[in-house]
Amino acid sequence: MPYLIIHDAKGFMDFMKTVFHATVQLLIPRDEHKVMHGELRINDAVIMFADATEQFKERSAGMFIYVHNVDKIYSDALANDATNLMQPSRQEYGYTAGFEDRFGNQWWIVEAEVQT
């Protein structure tokens, strides 16, 4: 599971809840404005995150994640200050898109196939 060290961890948490419908699994505040440690759940994936400090510098990531609705997540991300990396399109590995959030993380989303 990724561990992101970012500026504005609370803003990141809000972005994740809005765009991915992530749920907060754990949140340990450093103070009223900063996050010491947080965990967000998206389906079966967990993403850990915290605010950057002098000791722990900012560290963003590129992530590949299966989602149920590429178009909706991509649209919601762009509406929440993300920038386009790749518009939704059909590739040999599935229906996919890419964007970068305002925290410097790149997201590659692929529509999960429904198992019957």
C-alpha positions as CSV (number, residue, x, y, z in Angstrom):
1,M,0.0,0.0,0.0
2,P,1.3,3.5,-0.8
3,Y,2.3,6.0,1.9
4,L,2.1,9.6,0.6
5,I,3.8,12.4,2.4
6,I,2.1,15.6,1.2
7,H,1.3,19.2,2.0
8,D,-2.3,19.8,2.9
9,A,-3.2,16.2,4.0
10,K,-6.7,17.3,5.0
11,G,-7.2,18.7,1.6
12,F,-6.0,15.5,0.1
13,M,-8.4,13.5,2.3
14,D,-11.3,15.7,1.1
15,F,-10.2,15.2,-2.6
16,M,-10.1,11.5,-2.1
17,K,-13.5,11.4,-0.4
18,T,-15.1,13.5,-3.2
19,V,-13.5,11.9,-6.2
20,F,-13.0,8.2,-5.2
21,H,-15.7,8.1,-2.4
22,A,-12.9,6.9,-0.1
23,T,-13.7,6.2,3.5
24,V,-11.5,7.2,6.4
25,Q,-10.1,4.0,8.0
26,L,-7.8,5.8,10.5
27,L,-6.9,9.5,11.2
28,I,-4.3,10.5,13.8
29,P,-4.0,14.3,13.9
30,R,-0.6,16.0,14.6
31,D,-2.6,19.1,15.7
32,E,-5.8,20.8,14.6
33,H,-4.5,21.6,11.1
34,K,-2.1,18.7,10.3
35,V,-2.3,14.9,9.9
36,M,0.3,12.7,11.6
37,H,-1.0,9.5,10.0
38,G,-4.1,8.8,8.0
39,E,-5.5,5.8,6.1
40,L,-8.1,5.9,3.3
41,R,-9.9,2.9,1.9
42,I,-11.1,2.7,-1.8
43,N,-12.8,-0.6,-2.3
44,D,-10.1,-3.1,-1.2
45,A,-7.2,-0.6,-1.5
46,V,-5.7,1.3,1.4
47,I,-3.7,4.5,0.9
48,M,-1.8,5.9,3.9
49,F,-0.9,9.6,4.0
50,A,0.5,12.3,6.3
51,D,1.5,16.0,6.2
52,A,5.1,16.7,5.3
53,T,7.5,17.8,8.0
54,E,11.1,18.9,8.3
55,Q,12.0,15.3,9.0
56,F,9.7,13.7,6.5
57,K,9.8,15.6,3.2
58,E,7.0,15.6,0.6
59,R,6.8,12.4,-1.4
60,S,4.1,11.9,-4.0
61,A,3.4,8.8,-6.1
62,G,2.0,7.4,-9.3
63,M,-0.8,4.9,-8.7
64,F,-2.8,2.4,-10.8
65,I,-6.2,1.6,-9.4
66,Y,-9.2,-0.3,-10.5
67,V,-12.5,1.6,-10.2
68,H,-16.1,1.1,-11.1
69,N,-16.7,4.2,-13.2
70,V,-13.7,5.7,-15.0
71,D,-15.8,8.5,-16.6
72,K,-17.3,9.7,-13.3
73,I,-14.0,9.6,-11.3
74,Y,-12.1,11.3,-14.1
75,S,-14.7,14.1,-14.4
76,D,-14.9,14.5,-10.6
77,A,-11.1,14.7,-10.4
78,L,-10.9,17.4,-13.1
79,A,-13.7,19.3,-11.3
80,N,-11.5,19.2,-8.2
81,D,-8.4,20.8,-9.6
82,A,-6.7,17.7,-11.1
83,T,-5.1,18.0,-14.5
84,N,-5.5,15.7,-17.4
85,L,-2.8,13.2,-18.2
86,M,-4.9,11.0,-20.5
87,Q,-8.6,11.3,-21.4
88,P,-10.8,8.2,-20.9
89,S,-10.2,5.7,-23.8
90,R,-10.3,2.1,-24.6
91,Q,-6.9,0.4,-24.4
92,E,-5.9,-3.2,-24.8
93,Y,-5.9,-3.6,-21.0
94,G,-9.3,-1.9,-20.5
95,Y,-11.1,1.4,-20.3
96,T,-8.7,3.8,-18.7
97,A,-7.8,7.5,-18.0
98,G,-5.1,9.4,-16.1
99,F,-4.9,12.6,-14.1
100,E,-2.6,14.4,-11.7
101,D,-4.1,15.7,-8.4
102,R,-3.0,19.1,-7.0
103,F,-0.8,17.3,-4.5
104,G,1.5,15.9,-7.2
105,N,0.1,12.3,-7.4
106,Q,-0.6,10.7,-10.7
107,W,-3.6,8.4,-10.9
108,W,-4.1,5.8,-13.6
109,I,-7.6,4.5,-13.3
110,V,-8.9,1.4,-15.1
111,E,-12.5,0.2,-15.1
112,A,-12.9,-3.0,-13.1
113,E,-14.6,-5.7,-15.0
114,V,-17.8,-6.9,-13.4
115,Q,-17.5,-10.6,-12.5
116,T,-20.6,-12.6,-13.1
